[in-house]
Amino acid sequence: MMITATCISCNRDIPENYCPRCGEPAKLKRIDWHYIQHEIEHVLHLEKGIFYTIKELLIRPGQTIHKFISSDRSRLVKPVAFLIITSLIYTLINHFFHIEKGYFNFDQTNNAAVNPINEWVQSHYGYANIMLSAFLSLWLKLFFRKYAYNFFELLILLCFLQGMGMLMFSVFATIEGLIHKHLLQYSGMLFIVYFSWAVGQFFEKGKYINYLKALGSYILGVITFTCCTLILGILIYTIAKH
């Protein structure tokens, strides 16, 4: 007589290793080093190919993201998760080496109205990058309106590119922390070049005007985001005073 286990979730008999109704395992594995390792890999999406994602976004970003949007979403790390993970990496490196310049150098202002919102941006690069991506998406939608991509598809494009940007900042921040030379500004220049190349490649790499449009979209997106951030800081400060 075959002994079957009973699912603790739905009380159904489990004839083999997993419940046929809810997928619950018949027997939980003991928590050990392999379990912890798997959990870490799951959180960092290593099993989803984060290194493959970085490689593809480094050598063929436009085609890779276009394929993700249009046909194959199984091989790359999810874009929002990718951006948050890479932003966390930069934040940790930034704090470890005490590099206080930040992504947009917001901390150089002495205005009490905008300091709190600037400090929040510097402490939450992942969320700030998602908000910046929203502004960049609007400008890309305007400059590339003849193409059939909607706002959310452009947002996916920008999450991937912003994530690569945070990795570039991470590399330069690490080198700066080790050799004590001011290098972070060069990573910003490199990212602008990468962004323009990747976006131009994404839309139609044979048209050189697309690379200039991409550059214009990035510059205007950053300016718009910065202005809105400053206005928000002033509004919060004004309301708090009253």
C-alpha positions as CSV (number, residue, x, y, z in Angstrom):
1,M,0.0,0.0,0.0
2,M,1.4,3.4,-1.1
3,I,1.6,6.0,1.7
4,T,0.8,9.5,0.5
5,A,1.4,12.8,2.2
6,T,-1.3,15.4,2.8
7,C,-0.8,19.0,1.6
8,I,-0.7,21.4,4.5
9,S,-2.2,24.2,2.3
10,C,-5.2,22.5,0.7
11,N,-5.4,19.1,2.5
12,R,-5.2,17.2,-0.7
13,D,-3.3,13.9,-0.9
14,I,0.1,14.3,-2.6
15,P,0.8,11.2,-4.6
16,E,4.4,12.2,-5.6
17,N,6.7,15.1,-4.7
18,Y,4.4,18.1,-5.1
19,C,0.7,18.8,-4.6
20,P,-1.1,18.6,-8.0
21,R,-3.4,21.4,-6.9
22,C,-1.2,24.1,-5.4
23,G,2.3,22.9,-6.0
24,E,3.3,22.7,-2.3
25,P,6.1,20.2,-1.8
26,A,5.3,16.9,0.0
27,K,8.3,17.4,2.3
28,L,10.1,20.6,3.1
29,K,13.8,20.6,2.7
30,R,15.9,21.3,5.8
31,I,17.2,24.8,6.1
32,D,20.9,24.7,5.5
33,W,23.7,26.5,3.6
34,H,22.2,25.4,0.2
35,Y,18.9,26.8,1.2
36,I,20.4,30.1,2.2
37,Q,22.5,30.2,-1.0
38,H,19.4,29.6,-3.1
39,E,17.5,32.4,-1.3
40,I,20.3,34.9,-1.9
41,E,20.4,33.9,-5.6
42,H,16.7,34.3,-5.8
43,V,16.7,37.8,-4.2
44,L,19.6,38.9,-6.5
45,H,17.9,37.1,-9.5
46,L,21.2,35.3,-10.2
47,E,19.3,32.3,-11.4
48,K,17.5,34.5,-13.9
49,G,20.8,35.5,-15.6
50,I,21.9,38.9,-14.1
51,F,25.4,38.4,-15.6
52,Y,23.9,37.5,-18.9
53,T,21.7,40.6,-18.7
54,I,24.7,42.8,-18.0
55,K,26.7,41.3,-20.9
56,E,23.8,41.7,-23.4
57,L,23.1,45.3,-22.3
58,L,26.7,46.1,-22.6
59,I,27.3,44.9,-26.1
60,R,23.9,45.1,-27.8
61,P,21.5,47.1,-25.6
62,G,19.1,48.2,-28.2
63,Q,18.5,44.8,-29.8
64,T,18.4,43.1,-26.4
65,I,15.7,45.4,-24.9
66,H,13.7,45.3,-28.2
67,K,13.7,41.5,-28.0
68,F,12.6,41.6,-24.4
69,I,9.7,43.9,-25.1
70,S,8.5,42.2,-28.3
71,S,9.2,38.5,-28.0
72,D,11.4,36.9,-25.3
73,R,11.2,37.9,-21.6
74,S,12.6,34.8,-20.1
75,R,16.3,35.3,-20.2
76,L,16.8,38.8,-18.7
77,V,16.3,40.0,-15.1
78,K,13.1,41.9,-14.7
79,P,13.8,45.6,-15.5
80,V,12.5,47.2,-12.3
81,A,14.3,44.6,-10.2
82,F,17.5,45.1,-12.2
83,L,17.4,48.8,-11.6
84,I,16.7,48.5,-7.9
85,I,19.5,45.9,-7.4
86,T,22.1,47.9,-9.3
87,S,21.1,51.1,-7.5
88,L,21.5,49.2,-4.2
89,I,25.0,48.1,-5.3
90,Y,26.0,51.7,-6.0
91,T,24.5,52.9,-2.7
92,L,26.5,50.4,-0.7
93,I,29.7,51.3,-2.5
94,N,29.0,55.0,-2.1
95,H,28.5,54.6,1.7
96,F,31.4,52.2,2.1
97,F,33.9,54.6,0.5
98,H,32.2,57.7,1.9
99,I,31.8,59.2,-1.5
100,E,29.4,62.0,-0.8
101,K,29.0,63.6,-4.2
102,G,25.9,61.6,-5.2
103,Y,24.3,61.0,-8.5
104,F,23.2,64.6,-9.2
105,N,25.4,66.4,-6.7
106,F,22.3,67.7,-4.9
107,D,24.1,68.0,-1.5
108,Q,26.0,71.1,-2.7
109,T,23.0,73.3,-2.2
110,N,22.6,75.3,1.0
111,N,18.9,76.0,0.5
112,A,16.9,74.6,3.5
113,A,13.9,74.2,1.2
114,V,15.4,71.6,-1.1
115,N,17.9,69.9,1.2
116,P,15.4,67.3,2.6
117,I,14.2,66.2,-0.9
118,N,17.8,66.1,-2.2
119,E,18.9,64.0,0.7
120,W,16.0,61.6,0.0
121,V,17.0,61.3,-3.6
122,Q,20.6,60.5,-2.6
123,S,19.5,57.9,-0.1
124,H,17.0,56.2,-2.5
125,Y,18.7,56.0,-5.9
126,G,16.5,53.0,-6.9
127,Y,13.2,54.9,-6.5
128,A,14.7,58.2,-7.7
129,N,15.9,56.4,-10.9
130,I,12.5,55.0,-11.6
131,M,11.0,58.5,-11.2
132,L,13.8,59.9,-13.5
133,S,13.0,57.2,-16.0
134,A,9.4,58.4,-16.1
135,F,10.5,61.9,-17.1
136,L,12.9,60.5,-19.7
137,S,10.1,58.3,-21.1
138,L,8.0,61.4,-21.7
139,W,10.8,63.1,-23.7
140,L,11.5,59.9,-25.6
141,K,7.8,59.6,-26.4
142,L,7.9,63.1,-27.8
143,F,11.1,62.8,-29.8
144,F,10.3,59.4,-31.1
145,R,6.6,59.7,-31.5
146,K,6.5,58.2,-34.9
147,Y,7.5,54.8,-33.5
148,A,4.8,52.5,-32.0
149,Y,6.2,52.2,-28.5
150,N,4.0,53.3,-25.6
151,F,5.0,55.1,-22.4
152,F,5.4,51.9,-20.4
153,E,7.5,50.1,-23.0
154,L,9.8,53.1,-23.0
155,L,9.9,52.9,-19.2
156,I,11.2,49.3,-19.5
157,L,13.9,50.5,-21.8
158,L,15.0,53.2,-19.4
159,C,15.0,50.9,-16.3
160,F,17.5,48.6,-18.1
161,L,19.6,51.6,-19.2
162,Q,19.5,53.3,-15.8
163,G,20.5,50.0,-14.2
164,M,23.6,49.9,-16.4
165,G,24.3,53.5,-15.5
166,M,24.3,52.6,-11.8
167,L,26.8,49.8,-12.5
168,M,29.0,52.2,-14.3
169,F,28.8,54.6,-11.4
170,S,29.6,51.7,-9.1
171,V,32.8,50.7,-11.0
172,F,34.0,54.3,-11.0
173,A,33.0,54.9,-7.4
174,T,35.0,51.8,-6.4
175,I,38.1,52.9,-8.2
176,E,37.7,56.4,-6.8
177,G,37.5,54.9,-3.3
178,L,40.6,52.8,-3.8
179,I,42.9,55.4,-5.4
180,H,41.3,58.6,-4.0
181,K,41.1,60.3,-7.4
182,H,37.9,62.1,-8.5
183,L,36.5,59.9,-11.2
184,L,32.8,59.9,-10.7
185,Q,32.2,62.7,-13.2
186,Y,33.7,60.6,-15.9
187,S,31.2,57.8,-15.3
188,G,28.5,60.4,-15.9
189,M,30.0,61.3,-19.2
190,L,30.4,57.6,-20.2
191,F,26.8,56.9,-19.3
192,I,25.5,59.8,-21.4
193,V,27.4,58.4,-24.4
194,Y,26.1,54.8,-23.6
195,F,22.6,56.1,-23.2
196,S,22.6,57.9,-26.5
197,W,24.1,54.9,-28.3
198,A,21.7,52.4,-26.7
199,V,18.6,54.5,-27.4
200,G,19.6,55.2,-31.0
201,Q,20.2,51.5,-31.5
202,F,16.9,50.7,-29.9
203,F,14.8,52.8,-32.3
204,E,16.7,52.5,-35.6
205,K,20.5,52.3,-35.4
206,G,20.9,53.3,-39.1
207,K,19.5,56.8,-38.5
208,Y,22.2,59.0,-36.9
209,I,19.6,61.7,-36.0
210,N,18.2,59.2,-33.5
211,Y,21.4,59.4,-31.4
212,L,21.1,63.1,-31.2
213,K,17.4,62.8,-30.2
214,A,18.4,60.4,-27.5
215,L,21.0,62.8,-26.2
216,G,18.5,65.6,-26.2
217,S,15.9,63.5,-24.5
218,Y,18.4,62.6,-21.7
219,I,19.4,66.2,-21.1
220,L,15.9,67.5,-21.1
221,G,14.7,64.6,-18.9
222,V,17.3,65.3,-16.2
223,I,16.6,69.0,-16.3
224,T,12.9,68.5,-16.0
225,F,13.3,66.0,-13.2
226,T,15.7,68.3,-11.3
227,C,13.3,71.3,-11.7
228,C,10.4,69.3,-10.4
229,T,12.4,68.0,-7.5
230,L,13.4,71.6,-6.6
231,I,9.8,72.8,-6.9
232,L,8.6,69.9,-4.7
233,G,11.2,70.7,-2.1
234,I,10.2,74.4,-2.0
235,L,6.4,73.5,-1.8
236,I,7.1,71.1,1.1
237,Y,9.2,73.7,2.9
238,T,6.6,76.4,2.4
239,I,3.7,74.2,3.7
240,A,5.8,73.1,6.7
241,K,6.6,76.7,7.6
242,H,2.9,77.5,7.7
